[in-house]
Amino acid sequence: MVVTDEELGSQAGIEILKRGGNAVDAAVATAFVLAVVEPAAGNIGGGGFMLIRLADGKTTFLDYRETAPGKATRDMYIGKDGKLDEEASVIGYRSVAVPGTVAGLELALKTYGTMKLADVMAPAVRLADEGFLVSEKLAAELEEESSGLQAFPVSQRIFLNRGRHFKAGDTLKQPELAATLKRIAKNGSEEFYRGETARTLADEMDRNGGILSLDDLARYKPKVRDVLHAKYDSGGHNWEVLTAPPPSSGGVAVIEALNMLKDVPLKGWDDPQSVHLVVETMRRVFADRAAYLADPDYSKIPVAGLMDPCYAKERAATIDPAEASSSKNVTAGTPHVCGASASPEVAPHMAAGKAEGRHTTHFSVVDAMGNAVASTYTLNDSYGSHVTCGAGFLLNDEMDDFTTQPGAPNSLYELMQSDANAIAPGHRPLSSMTPTILLRDGKLSFVTGSPGGPTIISSTLLNVINWMRFGMEAQAAVNAPRFHHQWYPNRIRMEAEFPISMEQALRARGHEVERGWYETASLGHEGKLRKHFGLVNAIGIDPRTGERLGAADPRDQGSAAGY
């Protein structure tokens, strides 16, 4: 089973599985195809995470998050007037961090795959070379992003059809991308980071005021990190949650939230009391996220303390079951393991910051043997920096995921982050991406994750609760309405499907509520009303039959494929 945002991505993964590949082979093939057919988020010019759980129980986490170039500086987006140049970190060459996707996918394939790189890349090469039919969704998306894309000649030529704009049913061919993919298929990631592709990218950066250099590309290395684990009892079963470690903030946040809710009775999302208690949990989890999470290679992070059940009980005890807290009165806690105190080296220091844009993408894969992959990767905002380099691929605007101006308000998500997430050469920006796998009584049970900036954390948390605690079917767990609280701003965001009676019940408890919300305008676009968040693509395992239950998110016409 393969579940993605795009049918062609799901079918590519299935093609590899039918040819005898395993889940990792299929995941790598899927990721390269999404780089062709889902330009808003699929990428070789960005980065991400891959969580792998093999049928023999072995787990690993691959971190191929982008890194800040060597010439990056803490205040590089602050003007002489002391004000933040918000556009410089989200569009154009100066917003680009060192891409990690190609190195990460190659590492996954070499370590856990069974097929050659050229073989798993063949579907992506074919679709870039021969083209694919533009869907109504893609045509509308390209039209929406046209003001940003038309500012860059290659983007304008490839994605705006030289100004004529694509319509549904047109064929989109990407010959430059096809040539780049062929070189990578032949020569591996060495081509991307030290070969012709690297030289093309570095030269273009140099000519257009970017700071990413050939040396930055040559120095890039993906990381192998330990998977976060937590155990729970629910419904008479022993559950284990496998999830993302820092520089993701999501795995720590999800485990802390599940620990806080462990002994809390939850009835469902039509029950205002259940929503109230989860919202108050989210509020405290995001306060801790803001204080402590950053790149673990450069900051001391109290992961064990944040995930400790005793600490969770202390945090949960501060929740009033009948009345909303005020975020100004909720501060970060003092994480500690039972019997130990927090180190003064990890005292909180908050600053305003940002998070992955709404066109990150997540996909899930389970093969016949029970190997599983949960993978989330991103260009950051939709279409990243909007720059398409001469090698035919869009570049990320991941520099905006750093705390670009400590103490300044965030323009897109209003998310608070640690000052430890400030821009520095070689650092990985803090992420919310949360690929997650659940085991039930020691056996593979659920594979999930989502895009959506900070709402990734709430989307994934709610999806896990739906499956693990409420016993929903896989598709119902994905379809269920979502809500979000991130400490600041001091309000609940709820999807529009929630009835007005829920909003009224939460307001009666003292909450500020947005049911559907007006998204801030950016890149010259007018703001628009958003009714949904998150795009969860999950796979459940039927405990009786072992069948793979593919659950694509209907919010954006996701696709599940299996055989």
FENVEN-V491993 format. One record per helix or strand. SS is the DSSP state (hx for helix, st for strand). FROM is the first residue (numbers start at 1). TO is the last residue. If there is no record, write none. Layout:
# FENVEN-V491993
ss = {SS/SS}
from = {FROM/FROM}
to = {TO/TO}
This chain:
# FENVEN-V491993
ss = {st/hx/hx/st/st/st/st/st/hx/st/hx/hx/st/hx/hx/hx/hx/st/hx/hx/hx/hx/st/st/st/st/hx/hx/hx/hx/hx/hx/st/st/st/st/st/hx/st/st/hx/st/st/st/st/hx/hx/st/st/hx/st/st/st/st/st/hx/st}
from = {2/7/23/47/59/67/78/84/93/98/101/117/132/136/146/153/161/171/175/189/196/214/223/228/237/248/250/272/303/309/327/344/350/361/372/388/394/398/403/415/419/422/431/436/443/455/474/483/492/500/513/517/528/538/548/554/559}
to = {4/18/37/53/64/67/78/84/95/98/112/130/133/144/149/159/163/172/187/194/207/219/225/234/243/248/260/292/306/316/329/346/353/366/378/388/394/401/403/418/421/422/431/440/448/468/479/484/494/508/515/519/530/541/551/556/561}
